[in-house]
């Protein structure tokens, strides 16, 4: 899924280095290249389509960019979420937005979705901790291929959408499988089941 490229660098150095094309993240000072699978991209595209429909339906001041960076609190990490729902009304307060499409304030980030690949520990451990510390109110982990550890998705493992919502500074989890309707604080009228998301990987959505 990813390949270390260079020795540890600062976030500012990463921003200066980062090319326009390609998906690169900074993990604790180390640049990694993200190369998702085809199935992963189908799920990601499906979710973006469904959420954009909700944004249009209710004329919300939200946007889903394709390459925006989320700068972590530790200032040594920067992530490009698979799906990032931004609050347009707060972007004027983001010092790095116009220059490098980077956000760092929880007020700018309504929802982050990570679609699990072989580096599942990043989503369940690393990014989970970073997003919680930042105070991001809603975080989904979409494990369509049941790749994550049993402690996260059960034994036997099964495809799961884990929705984390921030309650008094800590994430509380609700999990959805099969025909469960996914419940979202950001999109309360969303009519989408976990199985519909999983079927997207098969090109059947």
C-alpha positions as CSV (number, residue, x, y, z in Angstrom):
1,X,0.0,0.0,0.0
2,X,2.7,2.5,0.8
3,X,6.5,2.9,0.3
4,X,8.8,4.9,2.5
5,X,10.6,7.5,0.3
6,X,13.0,9.6,2.4
7,X,14.4,10.2,5.9
8,X,12.3,12.0,8.5
9,X,11.5,15.6,7.4
10,X,9.3,18.4,8.8
11,X,5.8,19.1,7.6
12,X,6.9,22.3,6.0
13,X,9.6,20.4,4.0
14,X,7.0,17.9,3.0
15,X,4.7,20.6,1.7
16,X,7.5,22.1,-0.4
17,X,8.5,18.7,-1.8
18,X,5.0,17.3,-2.4
19,X,4.3,17.0,-6.2
20,X,1.0,17.9,-7.7
21,X,0.3,14.4,-9.0
22,X,0.3,11.2,-6.9
23,X,-1.0,10.5,-3.4
24,X,1.7,11.1,-0.7
25,X,1.3,11.3,3.1
26,X,3.7,12.2,5.9
27,X,3.7,9.6,8.7
28,X,5.7,10.8,11.8
29,X,8.2,12.6,9.5
30,X,8.5,9.9,6.8
31,X,7.0,10.3,3.4
32,X,4.9,7.4,2.1
33,X,3.4,6.9,-1.3
34,X,-0.2,5.7,-1.3
35,X,-1.1,3.2,-4.1
36,X,-4.6,1.9,-3.5
37,X,-6.1,-1.1,-5.1
38,X,-8.9,-1.0,-7.7
39,X,-11.5,-2.3,-5.3
40,X,-10.5,0.4,-2.8
41,X,-11.0,3.1,-5.4
42,X,-14.4,1.8,-6.3
43,X,-15.5,2.0,-2.7
44,X,-14.0,5.4,-2.3
45,X,-15.7,6.7,-5.4
46,X,-19.1,5.3,-4.4
47,X,-18.9,7.0,-1.0
48,X,-18.0,10.3,-2.5
49,X,-20.9,10.0,-4.9
50,X,-23.4,9.2,-2.2
51,X,-22.2,12.0,0.2
52,X,-22.1,14.6,-2.6
53,X,-25.7,13.7,-3.4
54,X,-26.6,14.6,0.2
55,X,-24.6,17.8,0.0
56,X,-26.5,18.8,-3.1
57,X,-29.9,17.6,-1.8
58,X,-29.7,19.8,1.3
59,X,-27.7,22.6,-0.3
60,X,-25.0,22.3,2.4
61,X,-21.9,24.5,2.6
62,X,-19.7,21.4,2.5
63,X,-17.1,20.2,0.0
64,X,-15.2,16.9,-0.7
65,X,-11.8,17.7,-2.2
66,X,-9.7,15.1,-3.9
67,X,-6.2,15.9,-2.6
68,X,-6.5,18.1,0.5
69,X,-4.1,17.4,3.4
70,X,-5.0,17.0,7.1
71,X,-2.2,18.3,9.3
72,X,-1.9,16.4,12.5
73,X,-1.4,18.0,16.0
74,X,2.1,16.6,16.2
75,X,3.1,18.6,13.2
76,X,5.1,15.6,11.9
77,X,2.2,14.0,10.0
78,X,-0.1,14.9,7.2
79,X,-2.8,12.7,5.7
80,X,-4.9,12.6,2.5
81,X,-8.1,10.9,3.7
82,X,-10.0,8.7,1.3
83,X,-13.0,10.9,1.9
84,X,-12.7,14.3,3.5
85,X,-15.9,16.4,4.1
86,X,-15.0,20.1,4.7
87,X,-16.9,22.9,6.3
88,X,-16.5,25.7,3.7
89,X,-17.4,28.4,6.2
90,X,-14.2,27.8,8.2
91,X,-11.7,27.6,5.5
92,X,-11.0,31.3,5.7
93,X,-9.4,30.5,9.2
94,X,-7.1,27.9,7.8
95,X,-3.6,29.5,7.3
96,X,-2.4,26.8,4.8
97,X,-5.5,26.3,2.8
98,X,-5.0,28.7,-0.1
99,X,-1.3,27.9,-0.5
100,X,-1.3,24.1,0.0
101,X,-4.9,22.9,0.4
102,X,-4.1,21.9,4.0
103,X,-6.5,22.0,7.0
104,X,-5.6,21.6,10.7
105,X,-8.6,22.8,12.6
106,X,-11.4,20.5,13.7
107,X,-13.9,23.2,12.8
108,X,-13.0,22.7,9.1
109,X,-13.4,18.9,9.2
110,X,-16.9,17.5,9.4
111,X,-16.2,13.9,8.5
112,X,-13.2,11.7,7.5
113,X,-13.6,8.3,5.9
114,X,-10.7,5.9,5.6
115,X,-11.2,2.8,3.4
116,X,-9.1,-0.1,4.7
117,X,-6.3,-1.7,2.7
118,X,-3.5,-3.9,3.7
119,X,-2.0,-1.2,6.0
120,X,-5.1,-1.5,8.2
121,X,-3.1,-0.6,11.4
122,X,-2.7,2.9,10.1
123,X,-6.5,3.4,10.1
124,X,-7.3,1.7,13.3
125,X,-4.3,2.9,15.3
126,X,-2.3,5.8,13.9
127,X,-5.0,7.8,12.2
128,X,-7.6,7.0,14.8
129,X,-5.4,8.5,17.5
130,X,-4.5,11.5,15.4
131,X,-8.1,12.3,14.4
132,X,-9.3,11.9,17.9
133,X,-6.6,14.2,19.3
134,X,-7.5,16.8,16.7
135,X,-11.1,16.7,17.8
136,X,-12.6,15.6,14.5
137,X,-16.2,14.9,15.3
138,X,-16.8,12.0,13.0
139,X,-14.5,9.3,11.6
140,X,-15.5,6.2,9.6
141,X,-13.4,3.2,8.9
142,X,-14.8,1.2,6.0
143,X,-13.4,-2.3,6.2
144,X,-15.1,-3.8,3.1
145,X,-12.7,-6.8,2.8
146,X,-12.5,-7.6,6.5
147,X,-8.8,-6.9,6.6
148,X,-8.6,-5.4,10.1
149,X,-7.7,-7.3,13.3
150,X,-10.3,-9.4,15.1
151,X,-10.4,-7.0,18.0
152,X,-11.8,-4.4,15.7
153,X,-14.2,-6.3,13.4
154,X,-15.0,-9.4,15.4
155,X,-14.2,-13.1,15.3
156,X,-14.8,-14.5,12.7
157,X,-13.9,-11.3,10.8
158,X,-16.5,-9.8,8.7
159,X,-16.9,-6.6,6.6
160,X,-17.7,-3.7,8.9
161,X,-18.2,0.0,8.8
162,X,-17.0,1.5,12.1
163,X,-18.4,4.9,12.8
164,X,-16.6,6.9,15.5
165,X,-18.2,10.0,17.0
166,X,-16.5,12.3,19.4
167,X,-18.0,12.4,22.9
168,X,-16.3,14.5,25.6
169,X,-13.0,14.3,23.7
170,X,-13.0,10.6,23.1
171,X,-14.3,8.5,20.2
172,X,-17.4,6.2,20.8
173,X,-17.9,3.5,18.2
174,X,-21.0,2.2,16.5
175,X,-20.5,-0.6,13.9
176,X,-22.6,-1.5,10.9
177,X,-22.8,-4.7,8.9
178,X,-25.0,-6.3,6.3
179,X,-28.3,-4.5,5.8
180,X,-27.6,-2.1,8.8
181,X,-28.3,1.5,7.8
182,X,-25.2,3.6,8.5
183,X,-26.0,6.4,11.0
184,X,-24.1,9.6,10.6
185,X,-24.1,12.8,12.6
186,X,-22.9,14.8,9.6
187,X,-25.5,13.3,7.2
188,X,-28.5,12.3,9.4
189,X,-30.7,11.7,6.4
190,X,-28.3,9.4,4.7
191,X,-30.0,6.3,3.4
192,X,-27.2,3.9,2.9
193,X,-26.5,0.4,4.2
194,X,-23.2,-1.2,5.0
195,X,-23.8,-3.9,2.3
196,X,-24.3,-1.3,-0.4
197,X,-20.9,0.1,0.4
198,X,-19.3,-3.3,0.4
199,X,-21.0,-4.2,-3.0
200,X,-19.3,-1.1,-4.5
201,X,-16.0,-3.0,-4.4
202,X,-17.5,-5.5,-6.8
203,X,-18.7,-2.8,-9.2
204,X,-22.3,-3.6,-8.3
205,X,-23.2,-0.3,-6.7
